[in-house]
Amino acid sequence: MRYFKRYWDDVRGDAHNDWGTSTWYFEADADMIVTRQIEIYAGGTVLHYDRQHIEDEFGGLAEKPLDPDDFAPFGIEQSEFEQVWSSRKPFNR
């Protein structure tokens, strides 16, 4: 598995724009298919997605593989991903 953290300086473009900008964490397999995803918004909202909770009214797990070239600079350690996954209570669960 590979792990990534990426900041987006854009709002959602929907009814939840007030959540603000976001930082996204991804766990991806060898083919860069996302298996777990965390979205943390500046306003405090946290969303979790995985194979057991693929989508809901707020969004969903990435449908396409991540581009390895685009995401190479954003790699993180598994321990960082796991710490965020276990410590940030998701709004959508």
VOGU-380613 format. One line per 2 residues: number of its first residue (from 1); for each residue x, y, z of C-alpha. Coordinates in steps of 0.5 Angstrom, whole numbers, plus 500, padded with zeros to 3 digits. Last residue first. Layout:
<pts>
NUM) X/Y/Z ~ ...
</pts>
This chain:
<pts>
93) 459/515/520 ~ 459/521/515
91) 462/526/520 ~ 468/522/521
89) 472/522/528 ~ 479/524/527
87) 484/520/531 ~ 484/513/528
85) 484/515/521 ~ 489/521/522
83) 494/516/526 ~ 493/511/521
81) 495/516/515 ~ 501/518/519
79) 503/511/521 ~ 503/509/514
77) 508/514/512 ~ 507/520/507
75) 507/521/500 ~ 505/528/497
73) 511/529/492 ~ 509/522/488
71) 502/524/487 ~ 502/527/480
69) 507/522/478 ~ 503/516/481
67) 496/519/478 ~ 491/516/483
65) 487/511/480 ~ 479/513/479
63) 473/512/483 ~ 476/516/489
61) 472/514/495 ~ 465/518/496
59) 462/525/496 ~ 457/528/501
57) 451/525/500 ~ 454/518/501
55) 459/514/498 ~ 464/508/499
53) 463/506/506 ~ 465/499/507
51) 470/499/501 ~ 473/506/505
49) 471/513/506 ~ 472/518/511
47) 469/525/512 ~ 472/530/517
45) 468/537/518 ~ 473/542/522
43) 472/548/518 ~ 478/547/515
41) 476/541/512 ~ 479/534/513
39) 478/529/508 ~ 480/522/509
37) 480/516/504 ~ 481/509/504
35) 482/504/498 ~ 484/508/493
33) 487/505/487 ~ 494/506/485
31) 495/500/482 ~ 500/498/488
29) 494/499/493 ~ 492/506/495
27) 491/510/502 ~ 489/517/501
25) 489/523/505 ~ 486/529/503
23) 487/536/506 ~ 481/541/505
21) 479/548/504 ~ 472/551/507
19) 467/547/510 ~ 462/553/508
17) 462/551/501 ~ 458/545/503
15) 452/547/499 ~ 457/545/493
13) 463/548/490 ~ 467/544/495
11) 472/550/497 ~ 479/550/493
9) 486/550/496 ~ 487/543/496
7) 492/540/501 ~ 495/533/499
5) 497/527/504 ~ 499/521/501
3) 500/513/503 ~ 502/507/499
1) 500/500/500
</pts>
